[in-house]
């Protein structure tokens, strides 16, 4: 990926403390390949998990 390209990311909350992390969508798909709900939701539209 070049410096001018930005990967699609999903912001994932890490609990009640309010911490969060931006996770690249392609990494989520690799980590959870057998979860059809995640595959559909992440692929649905930018910002679908917000």
mmCIF file of the N, C-alpha and C atoms, coordinates in Angstrom:
data_MODEL
# 
_entry.id   MODEL 
# 
loop_
_atom_site.group_PDB 
_atom_site.id 
_atom_site.type_symbol 
_atom_site.label_atom_id 
_atom_site.label_alt_id 
_atom_site.label_comp_id 
_atom_site.label_asym_id 
_atom_site.label_entity_id 
_atom_site.label_seq_id 
_atom_site.pdbx_PDB_ins_code 
_atom_site.Cartn_x 
_atom_site.Cartn_y 
_atom_site.Cartn_z 
_atom_site.occupancy 
_atom_site.B_iso_or_equiv 
_atom_site.pdbx_formal_charge 
_atom_site.auth_seq_id 
_atom_site.auth_comp_id 
_atom_site.auth_asym_id 
_atom_site.auth_atom_id 
_atom_site.pdbx_PDB_model_num 
ATOM 1   N N  . UNK A 1 1  ? 0.848   -1.163  0.000  1.00 0.00 ? 1  UNK A N  1 
ATOM 2   C CA . UNK A 1 1  ? 0.000   0.000   0.000  1.00 0.00 ? 1  UNK A CA 1 
ATOM 3   C C  . UNK A 1 1  ? 0.897   1.231   0.000  1.00 0.00 ? 1  UNK A C  1 
ATOM 4   N N  . UNK A 1 2  ? 0.573   2.203   -0.834 1.00 0.00 ? 2  UNK A N  1 
ATOM 5   C CA . UNK A 1 2  ? 1.375   3.415   -0.894 1.00 0.00 ? 2  UNK A CA 1 
ATOM 6   C C  . UNK A 1 2  ? 0.991   4.354   0.245  1.00 0.00 ? 2  UNK A C  1 
ATOM 7   N N  . UNK A 1 3  ? 1.782   5.389   0.423  1.00 0.00 ? 3  UNK A N  1 
ATOM 8   C CA . UNK A 1 3  ? 1.524   6.350   1.493  1.00 0.00 ? 3  UNK A CA 1 
ATOM 9   C C  . UNK A 1 3  ? 0.213   7.101   1.275  1.00 0.00 ? 3  UNK A C  1 
ATOM 10  N N  . UNK A 1 4  ? -0.245  7.194   0.029  1.00 0.00 ? 4  UNK A N  1 
ATOM 11  C CA . UNK A 1 4  ? -1.474  7.924   -0.272 1.00 0.00 ? 4  UNK A CA 1 
ATOM 12  C C  . UNK A 1 4  ? -2.730  7.075   -0.128 1.00 0.00 ? 4  UNK A C  1 
ATOM 13  N N  . UNK A 1 5  ? -2.578  5.764   0.017  1.00 0.00 ? 5  UNK A N  1 
ATOM 14  C CA . UNK A 1 5  ? -3.731  4.879   0.166  1.00 0.00 ? 5  UNK A CA 1 
ATOM 15  C C  . UNK A 1 5  ? -4.012  4.666   1.647  1.00 0.00 ? 5  UNK A C  1 
ATOM 16  N N  . UNK A 1 6  ? -5.283  4.514   1.963  1.00 0.00 ? 6  UNK A N  1 
ATOM 17  C CA . UNK A 1 6  ? -5.666  4.246   3.342  1.00 0.00 ? 6  UNK A CA 1 
ATOM 18  C C  . UNK A 1 6  ? -6.488  2.969   3.376  1.00 0.00 ? 6  UNK A C  1 
ATOM 19  N N  . UNK A 1 7  ? -6.105  2.049   4.239  1.00 0.00 ? 7  UNK A N  1 
ATOM 20  C CA . UNK A 1 7  ? -6.842  0.794   4.365  1.00 0.00 ? 7  UNK A CA 1 
ATOM 21  C C  . UNK A 1 7  ? -8.171  1.052   5.066  1.00 0.00 ? 7  UNK A C  1 
ATOM 22  N N  . UNK A 1 8  ? -9.196  0.272   4.703  1.00 0.00 ? 8  UNK A N  1 
ATOM 23  C CA . UNK A 1 8  ? -10.458 0.330   5.429  1.00 0.00 ? 8  UNK A CA 1 
ATOM 24  C C  . UNK A 1 8  ? -10.220 -0.240  6.811  1.00 0.00 ? 8  UNK A C  1 
ATOM 25  N N  . UNK A 1 9  ? -10.682 0.477   7.827  1.00 0.00 ? 9  UNK A N  1 
ATOM 26  C CA . UNK A 1 9  ? -10.504 0.008   9.194  1.00 0.00 ? 9  UNK A CA 1 
ATOM 27  C C  . UNK A 1 9  ? -11.845 -0.004  9.905  1.00 0.00 ? 9  UNK A C  1 
ATOM 28  N N  . UNK A 1 10 ? -11.923 -0.819  10.939 1.00 0.00 ? 10 UNK A N  1 
ATOM 29  C CA . UNK A 1 10 ? -13.086 -0.894  11.807 1.00 0.00 ? 10 UNK A CA 1 
ATOM 30  C C  . UNK A 1 10 ? -12.602 -0.526  13.196 1.00 0.00 ? 10 UNK A C  1 
ATOM 31  N N  . UNK A 1 11 ? -13.318 0.350   13.878 1.00 0.00 ? 11 UNK A N  1 
ATOM 32  C CA . UNK A 1 11 ? -12.961 0.717   15.244 1.00 0.00 ? 11 UNK A CA 1 
ATOM 33  C C  . UNK A 1 11 ? -13.638 -0.271  16.176 1.00 0.00 ? 11 UNK A C  1 
ATOM 34  N N  . UNK A 1 12 ? -12.820 -0.956  16.978 1.00 0.00 ? 12 UNK A N  1 
ATOM 35  C CA . UNK A 1 12 ? -13.311 -2.005  17.863 1.00 0.00 ? 12 UNK A CA 1 
ATOM 36  C C  . UNK A 1 12 ? -13.140 -1.549  19.304 1.00 0.00 ? 12 UNK A C  1 
ATOM 37  N N  . UNK A 1 13 ? -14.232 -1.535  20.078 1.00 0.00 ? 13 UNK A N  1 
ATOM 38  C CA . UNK A 1 13 ? -14.176 -1.178  21.489 1.00 0.00 ? 13 UNK A CA 1 
ATOM 39  C C  . UNK A 1 13 ? -13.571 -2.312  22.297 1.00 0.00 ? 13 UNK A C  1 
ATOM 40  N N  . UNK A 1 14 ? -12.829 -1.935  23.341 1.00 0.00 ? 14 UNK A N  1 
ATOM 41  C CA . UNK A 1 14 ? -12.156 -2.939  24.162 1.00 0.00 ? 14 UNK A CA 1 
ATOM 42  C C  . UNK A 1 14 ? -12.697 -2.986  25.582 1.00 0.00 ? 14 UNK A C  1 
ATOM 43  N N  . UNK A 1 15 ? -13.943 -2.633  25.769 1.00 0.00 ? 15 UNK A N  1 
ATOM 44  C CA . UNK A 1 15 ? -14.540 -2.771  27.083 1.00 0.00 ? 15 UNK A CA 1 
ATOM 45  C C  . UNK A 1 15 ? -15.075 -1.463  27.626 1.00 0.00 ? 15 UNK A C  1 
ATOM 46  N N  . UNK A 1 16 ? -15.549 -1.499  28.866 1.00 0.00 ? 16 UNK A N  1 
ATOM 47  C CA . UNK A 1 16 ? -16.213 -0.340  29.457 1.00 0.00 ? 16 UNK A CA 1 
ATOM 48  C C  . UNK A 1 16 ? -15.274 0.831   29.741 1.00 0.00 ? 16 UNK A C  1 
ATOM 49  N N  . UNK A 1 17 ? -13.972 0.623   29.681 1.00 0.00 ? 17 UNK A N  1 
ATOM 50  C CA . UNK A 1 17 ? -13.026 1.701   29.939 1.00 0.00 ? 17 UNK A CA 1 
ATOM 51  C C  . UNK A 1 17 ? -12.960 2.720   28.830 1.00 0.00 ? 17 UNK A C  1 
ATOM 52  N N  . UNK A 1 18 ? -13.600 2.442   27.710 1.00 0.00 ? 18 UNK A N  1 
ATOM 53  C CA . UNK A 1 18 ? -13.623 3.385   26.609 1.00 0.00 ? 18 UNK A CA 1 
ATOM 54  C C  . UNK A 1 18 ? -12.451 3.258   25.653 1.00 0.00 ? 18 UNK A C  1 
ATOM 55  N N  . UNK A 1 19 ? -11.591 2.278   25.868 1.00 0.00 ? 19 UNK A N  1 
ATOM 56  C CA . UNK A 1 19 ? -10.463 2.085   24.961 1.00 0.00 ? 19 UNK A CA 1 
ATOM 57  C C  . UNK A 1 19 ? -10.966 1.517   23.639 1.00 0.00 ? 19 UNK A C  1 
ATOM 58  N N  . UNK A 1 20 ? -10.249 1.833   22.575 1.00 0.00 ? 20 UNK A N  1 
ATOM 59  C CA . UNK A 1 20 ? -10.615 1.297   21.269 1.00 0.00 ? 20 UNK A CA 1 
ATOM 60  C C  . UNK A 1 20 ? -9.373  1.142   20.421 1.00 0.00 ? 20 UNK A C  1 
ATOM 61  N N  . UNK A 1 21 ? -9.510  0.381   19.366 1.00 0.00 ? 21 UNK A N  1 
ATOM 62  C CA . UNK A 1 21 ? -8.406  0.182   18.432 1.00 0.00 ? 21 UNK A CA 1 
ATOM 63  C C  . UNK A 1 21 ? -8.985  0.131   17.020 1.00 0.00 ? 21 UNK A C  1 
ATOM 64  N N  . UNK A 1 22 ? -8.258  0.689   16.066 1.00 0.00 ? 22 UNK A N  1 
ATOM 65  C CA . UNK A 1 22 ? -8.667  0.624   14.660 1.00 0.00 ? 22 UNK A CA 1 
ATOM 66  C C  . UNK A 1 22 ? -8.021  -0.606  14.044 1.00 0.00 ? 22 UNK A C  1 
ATOM 67  N N  . UNK A 1 23 ? -8.838  -1.541  13.591 1.00 0.00 ? 23 UNK A N  1 
ATOM 68  C CA . UNK A 1 23 ? -8.347  -2.802  13.036 1.00 0.00 ? 23 UNK A CA 1 
ATOM 69  C C  . UNK A 1 23 ? -8.624  -2.829  11.534 1.00 0.00 ? 23 UNK A C  1 
ATOM 70  N N  . UNK A 1 24 ? -7.610  -3.098  10.714 1.00 0.00 ? 24 UNK A N  1 
ATOM 71  C CA . UNK A 1 24 ? -7.860  -3.197  9.270  1.00 0.00 ? 24 UNK A CA 1 
ATOM 72  C C  . UNK A 1 24 ? -8.883  -4.291  8.962  1.00 0.00 ? 24 UNK A C  1 
ATOM 73  N N  . UNK A 1 25 ? -9.805  -3.994  8.057  1.00 0.00 ? 25 UNK A N  1 
ATOM 74  C CA . UNK A 1 25 ? -10.870 -4.930  7.696  1.00 0.00 ? 25 UNK A CA 1 
ATOM 75  C C  . UNK A 1 25 ? -10.303 -6.252  7.193  1.00 0.00 ? 25 UNK A C  1 
ATOM 76  N N  . UNK A 1 26 ? -9.250  -6.198  6.371  1.00 0.00 ? 26 UNK A N  1 
ATOM 77  C CA . UNK A 1 26 ? -8.699  -7.452  5.845  1.00 0.00 ? 26 UNK A CA 1 
ATOM 78  C C  . UNK A 1 26 ? -8.141  -8.323  6.960  1.00 0.00 ? 26 UNK A C  1 
ATOM 79  N N  . UNK A 1 27 ? -7.627  -7.725  8.029  1.00 0.00 ? 27 UNK A N  1 
ATOM 80  C CA . UNK A 1 27 ? -7.131  -8.513  9.163  1.00 0.00 ? 27 UNK A CA 1 
ATOM 81  C C  . UNK A 1 27 ? -8.288  -9.178  9.898  1.00 0.00 ? 27 UNK A C  1 
ATOM 82  N N  . UNK A 1 28 ? -9.391  -8.456  10.086 1.00 0.00 ? 28 UNK A N  1 
ATOM 83  C CA . UNK A 1 28 ? -10.558 -9.069  10.730 1.00 0.00 ? 28 UNK A CA 1 
ATOM 84  C C  . UNK A 1 28 ? -11.048 -10.263 9.931  1.00 0.00 ? 28 UNK A C  1 
ATOM 85  N N  . UNK A 1 29 ? -11.080 -10.122 8.614  1.00 0.00 ? 29 UNK A N  1 
ATOM 86  C CA . UNK A 1 29 ? -11.542 -11.229 7.770  1.00 0.00 ? 29 UNK A CA 1 
ATOM 87  C C  . UNK A 1 29 ? -10.613 -12.430 7.876  1.00 0.00 ? 29 UNK A C  1 
ATOM 88  N N  . UNK A 1 30 ? -9.306  -12.199 8.037  1.00 0.00 ? 30 UNK A N  1 
ATOM 89  C CA . UNK A 1 30 ? -8.364  -13.321 8.175  1.00 0.00 ? 30 UNK A CA 1 
ATOM 90  C C  . UNK A 1 30 ? -8.470  -13.966 9.550  1.00 0.00 ? 30 UNK A C  1 
ATOM 91  N N  . UNK A 1 31 ? -8.670  -13.156 10.591 1.00 0.00 ? 31 UNK A N  1 
ATOM 92  C CA . UNK A 1 31 ? -8.730  -13.677 11.959 1.00 0.00 ? 31 UNK A CA 1 
ATOM 93  C C  . UNK A 1 31 ? -10.028 -14.443 12.204 1.00 0.00 ? 31 UNK A C  1 
ATOM 94  N N  . UNK A 1 32 ? -11.128 -13.978 11.618 1.00 0.00 ? 32 UNK A N  1 
ATOM 95  C CA . UNK A 1 32 ? -12.433 -14.608 11.828 1.00 0.00 ? 32 UNK A CA 1 
ATOM 96  C C  . UNK A 1 32 ? -13.017 -15.099 10.503 1.00 0.00 ? 32 UNK A C  1 
ATOM 97  N N  . UNK A 1 33 ? -12.337 -16.009 9.816  1.00 0.00 ? 33 UNK A N  1 
ATOM 98  C CA . UNK A 1 33 ? -12.796 -16.423 8.490  1.00 0.00 ? 33 UNK A CA 1 
ATOM 99  C C  . UNK A 1 33 ? -14.088 -17.232 8.502  1.00 0.00 ? 33 UNK A C  1 
ATOM 100 N N  . UNK A 1 34 ? -14.433 -17.838 9.635  1.00 0.00 ? 34 UNK A N  1 
ATOM 101 C CA . UNK A 1 34 ? -15.605 -18.714 9.664  1.00 0.00 ? 34 UNK A CA 1 
ATOM 102 C C  . UNK A 1 34 ? -16.827 -18.048 10.282 1.00 0.00 ? 34 UNK A C  1 
ATOM 103 N N  . UNK A 1 35 ? -16.758 -16.765 10.547 1.00 0.00 ? 35 UNK A N  1 
ATOM 104 C CA . UNK A 1 35 ? -17.892 -16.064 11.150 1.00 0.00 ? 35 UNK A CA 1 
ATOM 105 C C  . UNK A 1 35 ? -18.681 -15.343 10.053 1.00 0.00 ? 35 UNK A C  1 
ATOM 106 N N  . UNK A 1 36 ? -19.771 -15.950 9.542  1.00 0.00 ? 36 UNK A N  1 
ATOM 107 C CA . UNK A 1 36 ? -20.506 -15.351 8.432  1.00 0.00 ? 36 UNK A CA 1 
ATOM 108 C C  . UNK A 1 36 ? -21.099 -13.985 8.763  1.00 0.00 ? 36 UNK A C  1 
ATOM 109 N N  . UNK A 1 37 ? -21.521 -13.785 10.013 1.00 0.00 ? 37 UNK A N  1 
ATOM 110 C CA . UNK A 1 37 ? -22.093 -12.490 10.389 1.00 0.00 ? 37 UNK A CA 1 
ATOM 111 C C  . UNK A 1 37 ? -21.052 -11.394 10.270 1.00 0.00 ? 37 UNK A C  1 
ATOM 112 N N  . UNK A 1 38 ? -19.860 -11.657 10.758 1.00 0.00 ? 38 UNK A N  1 
ATOM 113 C CA . UNK A 1 38 ? -18.785 -10.666 10.649 1.00 0.00 ? 38 UNK A CA 1 
ATOM 114 C C  . UNK A 1 38 ? -18.427 -10.424 9.192  1.00 0.00 ? 38 UNK A C  1 
ATOM 115 N N  . UNK A 1 39 ? -18.328 -11.475 8.407  1.00 0.00 ? 39 UNK A N  1 
ATOM 116 C CA . UNK A 1 39 ? -17.979 -11.317 6.998  1.00 0.00 ? 39 UNK A CA 1 
ATOM 117 C C  . UNK A 1 39 ? -19.008 -10.444 6.278  1.00 0.00 ? 39 UNK A C  1 
ATOM 118 N N  . UNK A 1 40 ? -20.292 -10.666 6.541  1.00 0.00 ? 40 UNK A N  1 
ATOM 119 C CA . UNK A 1 40 ? -21.343 -9.869  5.893  1.00 0.00 ? 40 UNK A CA 1 
ATOM 120 C C  . UNK A 1 40 ? -21.324 -8.432  6.387  1.00 0.00 ? 40 UNK A C  1 
ATOM 121 N N  . UNK A 1 41 ? -21.181 -8.247  7.710  1.00 0.00 ? 41 UNK A N  1 
ATOM 122 C CA . UNK A 1 41 ? -21.242 -6.904  8.293  1.00 0.00 ? 41 UNK A CA 1 
ATOM 123 C C  . UNK A 1 41 ? -20.057 -6.060  7.868  1.00 0.00 ? 41 UNK A C  1 
ATOM 124 N N  . UNK A 1 42 ? -18.860 -6.623  7.943  1.00 0.00 ? 42 UNK A N  1 
ATOM 125 C CA . UNK A 1 42 ? -17.659 -5.878  7.582  1.00 0.00 ? 42 UNK A CA 1 
ATOM 126 C C  . UNK A 1 42 ? -17.663 -5.554  6.100  1.00 0.00 ? 42 UNK A C  1 
ATOM 127 N N  . UNK A 1 43 ? -18.208 -6.442  5.289  1.00 0.00 ? 43 UNK A N  1 
ATOM 128 C CA . UNK A 1 43 ? -18.231 -6.198  3.860  1.00 0.00 ? 43 UNK A CA 1 
ATOM 129 C C  . UNK A 1 43 ? -19.410 -5.362  3.388  1.00 0.00 ? 43 UNK A C  1 
ATOM 130 N N  . UNK A 1 44 ? -20.347 -5.061  4.289  1.00 0.00 ? 44 UNK A N  1 
ATOM 131 C CA . UNK A 1 44 ? -21.583 -4.393  3.892  1.00 0.00 ? 44 UNK A CA 1 
ATOM 132 C C  . UNK A 1 44 ? -21.368 -2.958  3.425  1.00 0.00 ? 44 UNK A C  1 
ATOM 133 N N  . UNK A 1 45 ? -20.727 -2.161  4.241  1.00 0.00 ? 45 UNK A N  1 
ATOM 134 C CA . UNK A 1 45 ? -20.548 -0.746  3.908  1.00 0.00 ? 45 UNK A CA 1 
ATOM 135 C C  . UNK A 1 45 ? -19.525 -0.140  4.855  1.00 0.00 ? 45 UNK A C  1 
ATOM 136 N N  . UNK A 1 46 ? -18.843 0.903   4.412  1.00 0.00 ? 46 UNK A N  1 
ATOM 137 C CA . UNK A 1 46 ? -17.919 1.588   5.321  1.00 0.00 ? 46 UNK A CA 1 
ATOM 138 C C  . UNK A 1 46 ? -18.674 2.095   6.546  1.00 0.00 ? 46 UNK A C  1 
ATOM 139 N N  . UNK A 1 47 ? -18.138 1.856   7.713  1.00 0.00 ? 47 UNK A N  1 
ATOM 140 C CA . UNK A 1 47 ? -18.768 2.313   8.944  1.00 0.00 ? 47 UNK A CA 1 
ATOM 141 C C  . UNK A 1 47 ? -19.902 1.449   9.431  1.00 0.00 ? 47 UNK A C  1 
ATOM 142 N N  . UNK A 1 48 ? -20.083 0.262   8.874  1.00 0.00 ? 48 UNK A N  1 
ATOM 143 C CA . UNK A 1 48 ? -21.221 -0.582  9.236  1.00 0.00 ? 48 UNK A CA 1 
ATOM 144 C C  . UNK A 1 48 ? -21.183 -1.034  10.692 1.00 0.00 ? 48 UNK A C  1 
ATOM 145 N N  . UNK A 1 49 ? -20.010 -1.114  11.286 1.00 0.00 ? 49 UNK A N  1 
ATOM 146 C CA . UNK A 1 49 ? -19.915 -1.599  12.665 1.00 0.00 ? 49 UNK A CA 1 
ATOM 147 C C  . UNK A 1 49 ? -19.882 -0.481  13.701 1.00 0.00 ? 49 UNK A C  1 
ATOM 148 N N  . UNK A 1 50 ? -20.107 0.728   13.292 1.00 0.00 ? 50 UNK A N  1 
ATOM 149 C CA . UNK A 1 50 ? -20.053 1.838   14.258 1.00 0.00 ? 50 UNK A CA 1 
ATOM 150 C C  . UNK A 1 50 ? -21.282 1.868   15.108 1.00 0.00 ? 50 UNK A C  1 
# 
